[in-house]
Amino acid sequence: MVGAGPAGLAAAVAAVERGRKVVVVDAGEQPGGQFWRHPNEVARPGYDGRGQHAWPVYTRLRSRFDAAVAREAVTYRPGRQVWMVSRKGTGFEVRTTPTTAAHGRGTDVLECDRLVLCTGAYDRQLPVPGWDLPGVMSAGGVQAFVKANGVSPGRRVVVAGTGPFLLPVAASVARAGATVAAVCESASLTGWLPHLRSAVRSPAKLGEAAEYAATFARHRIRWRTRTVVTEVLGSERVTGVRLSRVDAAGRVLPGRDTVLTDVDVVGFGWGFTPQLELATALGARTRVDVDGSLVGVVDDRQATDVPGLFLAGELTGVGGALLAVAEGTVAGASAAGAPSPDAALVRDIRRHRDFAAAMHTAHPVPAGWESWLTPDTLVCRCEEVPYERVRQARTELGADDARGLKSFTRTGMGWCQGRICGFAAGCLSTSDTGQSAGHATSGAVKRPLAAPVRIGDLAELPTTDREGT
């Protein structure tokens, strides 16, 4: 199992309880993933999960997981990331490297006959003028900071983008004692009208929404729909934001701007991008999901078209922790040899998927977001590539996908390897062709190396693997 978040924990427990030996590799220091991120268990024992959602689900999974580790049915390898996977006979070879010096040095090589990937997703970002200033974070980064440390990264925070994830981020900031100056949602609630049936079939989601509404009322948080941050203000760091009202396509409505001052942190969230590098390295089939993301294709057993490879959680489409737990349970059982998935779990997965599709449809990335950019707005912050250079590569040099932009402008060639700017680059490269960003970025996620690695680790690869990379 790669990943120890909701899907990974569920998969590990399901496989162990069917008699299989399991190795769990996770980049985190403790189980839970991003969704159940919590303070260091050694430094702050007895954490009660305050502010977490579905915490009882986590504690039950964690209890079963810890018991399996104690009886050596699970080998748990925290603080290690997988940088390469390959086929070896009918199984797989998995190469890992430590995330910090505390977990040793060098590569470990693991062999397995079944591989379950539960690698999750990362925040999708869009560029705006000033987004390279200190104090600009992803919405997920803001929430991770609060969950891990119990304090807000800023004193006065604006949360902006689209989708229900903005709500728990703002709520966590408020509970941590900071002021949420505004929550800016680019969509309108009317987008949910065609999908009320999906919402009603997910009462837990309605309960969450009611809880957030109460938190917003208690902390006097203003939720602004059809509103976007079109400029982050400041010279040395964030000092304010410009808010603009937009129409249904995301085009700015003239004369409707508002400036908020005394803001020190802005958290942007435009959805999530599944971490597919390991799956695509093995040749797993992909498709473009409702939200424009590239996701893995699986059957009812969570099996891919690669024999022995299973995917669970956000890799098959962003849909939340409870969906990830259900998929992980099915994937772990299937990898352990279960002939068919539990029918009730399959129904749960389909219900959660139905809600996720409704959510993505009701909260799309605004089609007109490119109009917010100025010629000198940085699209790629790592390589400091401005929008004007990207536009020229598209219109004058014929760059029509993310890989083409990378070749002509170095967009996506920096530290993040396109994880921050990749979606935006894909959108910009195809704005004249009508293709989706998912198609435009499909080539960019096919990487032989999924994480930074030392030259010495590459040199230790067998000759055939080195030739393949």
Beta strands, then each sheet from edge to edge (+ up, - down):
strand 1: 22-26
strand 2: 74-78
strand 3: 80-88
strand 4: 91-98
strand 5: 108-112
strand 6: 115-117
strand 7: 121-123
strand 8: 136-138
strand 9: 156-161
strand 10: 179-185
strand 11: 223-225
strand 12: 227-233
strand 13: 240-245
strand 14: 258-261
strand 15: 265-269
strand 16: 272-274
strand 17: 286-288
strand 18: 294-296
strand 19: 309-311
strand 20: 378-380
strand 21: 385-386
sheet 1: 1+ 2+
sheet 2: 3+ 4- 5+
sheet 3: 6+ 19+
sheet 4: 7+ 16-
sheet 5: 8+ 15+ 9+ 10+ 11+
sheet 6: 12+ 13- 14+
sheet 7: 17+ 18-
sheet 8: 20+ 21-
end
